[in-house]
Amino acid sequence: MNGHQAIQSLSQIKSGRSRRISSYDRSGGNKDFFSIHPRDKQVLGHIKGAGCVKHIWMTMATDGPNQEEFLPRKIILRMYWDEEKEPSVEVPIGDFFGMGHGITRNYSSACLMMSPEDGKALNCFFPMPYAIDARFEIESEADQPIKFYFYINYEEYDALPDDQLRFHARWNRECPTDGISDYEVDNAFYEFGGKNTTGDGNYVILNTEGKGHYVGCNFNVHNLRHTDEWNWYGEGDDMIFIDGESWPPNMHGTGTEDYFNTAWCPQQEYHSPYHGLILGGGPNWSGRISTYRYHILDPIIFNKSIKITIEHGHNNHRSDDISSTAYWYQTEPHLSAPALPSVKARLPLPDIRPFDEEMLQAIFSHKNP
């Protein structure tokens, strides 16, 4: 159902009962937040019975005068459906709500948005059905205590229809992606040369098994190349392999910005219900970029498996810091995901120039160069 259809259906009778769990002060006072200390795991709520989450709002702040840098990458959000042992959602909280780099920024899409002040109000409207129970948890890997506020609005049902799939979200990062050296080739070859006829080495946004449909991703790039020549980070084709098909997949794209519904190496920041460019990068596409594509009206259906990939630069030539969050619905059980990297391995790289391979390895391994 799109936004227009949702408005048109507002007058129709609805089944179920509206419910909420939140961080309100149970004493009746004004301490309407949970105090979360470093290394704490906090269950936000455990809902019993059948239902569907309709809206999530969250915000947080360091519990002290100095706000901690990259806090949205240091807090992990998890969601469990129907007594499962492994979470269906396990994503750094800022990335889950649509933007990477450990920061927030005002933007709006159909199902995810960051609202004022400065994008610190995190909202999600993806429906999340469950038949037995739903459990929500955060884990803090921050250095300081935080104040955490939230609403989880849901509908309670007598039973869940059999045709309801479960919501999933997964984070990934490669830093740096496995590219080629630009020292021994000219810039034209580095940016446009060679041929990719297998899809091997593409950046993987999602790889899962089951029956369901993919509903999109946010995608974040930190351009690690220092040059005065053309330094566009894109030219990577999206390649979506459905149900085990070989290269070339039926859904083969034409370029990074093309998959995200933009054009001509964009830098103009823009957000719409289904696609946007939240961060456009600096001069010559330097620095940090954040973009999204949500398949709300055109979900990508799979019956056995799906592998969502994209080249990092044409023919996977580029070595940048890429991270992403994929969103999809599927039958259970879902494919087990690798454990999230440590908090140090999740943090953004410092925005310094120039990068060289020795410096990059030292930064990412958290050793002194």
VOGU-3710 file (C-alpha; in Angstrom, 3 decimals, decimal comma):
1> mnghqaiqsl> 0,000/0,000/0,000  1,420/3,398/-0,950  0,819/6,651/0,873  -2,189/7,617/-1,247  -3,835/4,231/-0,702  -3,169/4,492/3,042  -4,951/7,842/3,166  -7,879/6,503/1,141  -8,269/3,545/3,524  -8,358/5,632/6,704
11> sqiksgrsrr> -12,153/5,489/6,863  -12,272/1,682/6,657  -12,911/-0,454/9,752  -9,677/-1,863/11,147  -9,167/-5,007/13,195  -6,929/-5,366/16,224  -6,053/-3,238/19,228  -3,585/-0,333/19,259  -0,795/-0,700/21,809  2,535/0,915/22,744
21> issydrsggn> 5,668/0,256/24,737  7,820/3,270/25,587  10,459/4,625/27,944  8,012/6,724/29,987  8,718/7,219/33,696  6,806/4,451/35,479  6,786/6,530/38,699  4,787/9,304/37,055  7,770/11,638/37,047  9,647/13,162/34,141
31> kdffsihprd> 12,556/10,707/33,791  11,115/9,440/30,518  14,228/7,663/29,320  16,180/4,501/30,000  19,672/5,006/31,406  22,030/2,767/29,435  25,601/2,295/30,624  28,591/1,172/28,531  28,448/-2,545/27,661  24,836/-2,802/28,861
41> kqvlghikga> 22,309/-4,895/26,962  18,842/-3,489/27,578  15,555/-5,159/26,594  13,292/-2,329/25,496  10,213/-4,488/25,428  8,920/-8,022/25,023  5,469/-8,267/23,441  3,569/-11,555/23,802  1,010/-12,787/21,280  0,356/-11,957/17,635
51> gcvkhiwmtm> 0,673/-8,458/16,254  2,490/-6,029/13,994  4,782/-3,120/14,785  3,542/-0,048/12,925  5,938/2,715/13,985  9,181/3,106/15,944  10,533/6,414/17,249  13,855/6,608/19,090  16,344/9,233/20,192  19,387/9,229/22,432
61> atdgpnqeef> 22,060/11,472/23,853  25,162/11,173/25,967  24,225/11,558/29,627  26,673/14,397/30,220  27,768/17,784/28,861  29,935/16,485/25,990  28,167/14,510/23,277  30,044/11,400/22,216  31,281/11,248/18,639  29,858/8,578/16,296
71> lprkiilrmy> 27,266/7,466/18,863  24,873/6,092/16,174  27,535/3,500/15,215  28,178/2,487/18,830  24,618/1,443/19,732  23,322/-1,857/18,293  19,608/-2,400/17,684  18,256/-5,966/17,653  14,787/-7,400/17,002  13,598/-10,978/17,473
81> wdeekepsve> 10,364/-12,528/16,203  8,527/-15,655/17,353  10,966/-16,928/19,991  13,891/-17,074/17,562  17,371/-17,306/19,057  19,175/-15,269/16,376  17,916/-11,739/15,683  16,174/-10,864/12,450  17,471/-7,304/12,876  21,001/-6,567/14,109
91> vpigdffgmg> 22,255/-3,198/12,908  24,031/-0,150/14,365  21,156/2,153/15,223  22,027/5,073/12,962  22,504/2,776/9,978  19,185/1,052/10,694  17,350/4,367/10,486  18,830/5,102/7,087  22,243/6,727/7,291  25,800/5,585/7,914
101> hgitrnyssa> 29,060/7,259/8,945  28,026/7,343/12,615  26,115/10,598/12,163  22,543/11,826/11,768  21,069/14,311/9,314  17,543/15,521/8,568  15,956/13,542/5,707  12,661/11,846/4,896  11,735/8,697/2,967  8,609/6,544/2,871
111> clmmspedgk> 9,545/4,176/5,709  12,642/5,651/7,349  13,443/9,200/8,373  15,648/11,294/10,617  13,854/14,356/11,930  14,877/17,574/13,696  16,810/18,434/15,679  19,738/17,624/13,341  18,286/14,225/12,457  18,418/12,961/16,032
121> alncffpmpy> 14,754/11,856/16,028  14,829/8,399/14,423  11,624/7,072/12,824  10,699/3,798/11,126  7,364/2,874/9,502  8,256/-0,567/8,117  5,506/-2,991/9,238  6,925/-5,825/11,339  4,490/-8,717/11,909  4,906/-11,588/14,366
131> aidarfeies> 2,763/-14,561/15,411  4,061/-15,511/18,886  6,120/-12,654/20,296  8,413/-9,737/19,517  11,471/-8,657/21,497  13,506/-5,459/21,119  16,982/-4,938/22,524  19,782/-2,407/22,355  23,403/-2,865/23,300  25,654/0,071/24,115
141> eadqpikfyf> 29,295/0,061/23,118  29,582/3,775/23,840  32,262/5,153/26,121  29,784/7,103/28,261  26,293/6,452/29,670  23,412/7,487/27,439  19,800/8,566/27,849  17,576/6,536/25,536  13,987/7,496/24,681  11,630/5,412/22,535
151> yinyeeydal> 8,099/4,592/21,394  7,228/1,269/19,747  3,640/1,477/18,462  2,024/-1,810/17,456  -1,270/-3,529/16,772  -2,337/-6,583/18,759  -4,241/-9,346/16,950  -6,028/-12,538/17,932  -3,982/-14,337/15,284  -1,596/-13,392/12,487
161> pddqlrfhar> -2,600/-14,259/8,889  -0,492/-17,021/7,361  0,679/-14,858/4,451  2,764/-12,501/6,614  6,544/-12,603/6,157  9,008/-11,467/8,811  10,982/-8,227/8,581  14,795/-8,366/8,491  17,672/-5,901/8,355  21,412/-6,550/8,068
171> wnrecptdgi> 24,495/-4,333/8,087  27,688/-4,879/6,126  30,965/-3,039/5,671  34,159/-3,453/3,645  36,984/-1,083/4,538  38,632/-0,864/2,159  37,062/-2,749/-0,717  39,504/-4,929/-2,629  40,422/-2,778/-5,603  43,509/-2,288/-7,752
181> sdyevdnafy> 46,362/0,170/-7,380  45,962/3,410/-9,312  49,738/4,008/-9,438  50,542/1,939/-12,534  47,461/2,580/-14,703  46,078/5,758/-16,212  42,978/7,325/-14,751  40,764/6,363/-17,674  41,519/2,671/-17,151  41,164/2,961/-13,379
191> efggknttgd> 37,718/4,523/-13,674  36,347/2,835/-16,801  38,637/0,023/-18,019  38,414/-3,744/-17,908  35,431/-6,103/-18,043  33,494/-7,799/-15,258  31,918/-10,995/-16,610  31,357/-12,896/-13,371  30,268/-10,527/-10,577  33,008/-12,014/-8,390
201> gnyvilnteg> 34,431/-9,459/-5,999  31,372/-7,207/-6,054  30,405/-5,549/-2,787  27,627/-7,644/-1,207  24,639/-5,733/0,174  22,630/-8,869/1,010  23,013/-12,626/0,675  20,186/-14,712/2,103  18,114/-17,842/1,550  14,397/-18,477/1,821
211> kghyvgcnfn> 11,296/-17,050/0,151  10,539/-13,376/0,303  11,244/-9,976/-1,176  14,001/-7,396/-0,859  12,772/-3,876/-0,090  15,941/-1,834/-0,431  19,029/-0,458/1,253  20,979/2,554/2,335  24,526/2,731/0,978  27,432/4,733/2,346
221> vhnlrhtdew> 30,809/5,470/0,770  33,895/7,158/2,204  36,072/8,056/-0,788  39,600/7,033/0,229  41,375/8,014/-2,976  43,404/11,238/-3,046  43,899/12,609/-6,554  43,392/15,727/-8,625  42,163/13,543/-11,495  38,541/12,490/-12,012
231> nwygegddmi> 37,672/10,752/-8,730  34,067/9,609/-9,132  33,436/6,722/-6,747  30,642/5,165/-8,817  30,556/3,400/-12,199  29,709/0,216/-10,284  26,850/-1,811/-11,798  24,312/-3,405/-9,481  23,934/-7,146/-10,071  21,078/-8,962/-8,335
241> fidgeswppn> 21,302/-12,759/-8,434  17,933/-14,410/-7,733  17,451/-18,096/-6,871  21,018/-19,090/-7,697  21,233/-17,711/-11,241  24,640/-17,246/-12,844  26,170/-14,165/-14,482  24,734/-12,168/-16,130  21,785/-11,986/-13,770  18,410/-10,970/-15,135
251> mhgtgtedyf> 18,558/-7,840/-12,966  21,831/-6,262/-14,127  22,193/-2,504/-13,776  24,196/0,243/-15,468  25,899/2,209/-12,685  25,918/3,111/-9,020  23,879/6,297/-9,288  21,499/4,589/-11,721  20,515/1,967/-9,144  19,855/4,741/-6,625
261> ntawcpqqey> 17,593/6,488/-9,182  19,874/9,485/-9,709  22,044/10,431/-12,697  25,278/11,918/-13,979  27,552/11,503/-10,942  25,320/13,541/-8,629  26,304/15,631/-5,643  23,088/17,590/-5,148  21,510/16,407/-1,923  17,940/15,216/-2,345
271> hspyhglilg> 15,446/12,993/-0,568  12,144/11,503/-1,731  9,928/8,624/-0,573  11,834/5,895/-2,416  15,327/7,204/-3,214  17,686/9,960/-2,196  21,194/11,319/-1,734  21,539/12,454/1,883  25,248/13,301/1,652  26,733/14,241/-1,711
281> ggpnwsgris> 30,439/14,358/-0,858  32,966/17,167/-1,220  34,986/18,550/-4,157  35,773/15,883/-6,757  33,477/13,492/-4,838  35,808/13,478/-1,833  34,759/12,581/1,677  31,528/10,901/2,703  28,488/9,979/0,628  25,170/8,500/1,787
291> tyryhildpi> 22,378/7,374/-0,546  19,323/5,106/-0,446  16,916/3,129/-2,647  13,771/1,611/-1,142  11,744/-0,867/-3,200  8,413/-0,082/-1,564  6,381/-0,082/-4,790  8,670/-2,538/-6,615  9,919/-5,181/-4,146  12,332/-7,726/-5,634
301> ifnksikiti> 10,887/-11,227/-5,234  12,933/-14,357/-4,561  11,754/-17,942/-4,023  14,938/-19,673/-2,827  17,714/-17,122/-2,404  18,883/-13,641/-3,300  22,300/-11,998/-3,537  22,304/-8,209/-3,927  25,685/-6,950/-5,142  27,233/-3,847/-6,666
311> ehghnnhrsd> 30,663/-3,188/-8,143  32,969/-0,877/-6,179  33,968/1,238/-9,131  33,827/-0,248/-12,616  35,195/-3,801/-12,612  35,754/-3,448/-8,838  38,781/-1,207/-9,328  38,167/1,131/-6,389  39,323/0,715/-2,773  36,889/2,767/-0,676
321> disstaywyq> 35,166/2,381/2,671  31,655/1,078/1,895  28,893/0,167/4,316  25,230/-0,645/3,819  22,044/-1,768/5,508  19,684/-4,088/3,611  15,985/-4,491/4,420  13,832/-7,430/3,364  10,931/-9,732/4,266  11,163/-13,509/4,171
331> tephlsapal> 10,031/-16,838/5,569  11,806/-18,217/8,620  14,274/-19,525/9,503  16,624/-16,943/8,016  20,248/-17,585/7,077  22,606/-16,960/9,994  24,524/-13,710/9,695  28,172/-13,191/10,616  28,672/-11,513/13,971  28,861/-7,739/13,837
341> psvkarlplp> 32,417/-6,395/13,906  33,726/-4,890/17,131  32,853/-1,282/17,828  36,379/-0,212/16,838  35,983/-1,942/13,497  32,609/-0,220/12,945  33,773/3,344/13,521  34,242/5,680/10,549  37,751/6,465/9,432  39,078/9,938/10,195
351> dirpfdeeml> 38,580/12,389/7,368  42,254/12,952/6,550  44,135/13,413/3,285  46,008/11,844/1,699  45,375/8,196/2,485  48,022/5,658/1,633  47,829/1,911/2,099  50,118/1,810/5,143  48,226/4,624/6,852  44,857/3,030/6,036
361> qaifshknp> 45,876/-0,344/7,418  47,201/1,300/10,570  43,987/3,255/11,113  41,667/0,349/10,485  43,652/-2,051/12,668  43,778/0,656/15,349  47,542/0,654/15,540  49,759/3,679/15,503  51,245/4,197/12,020
//
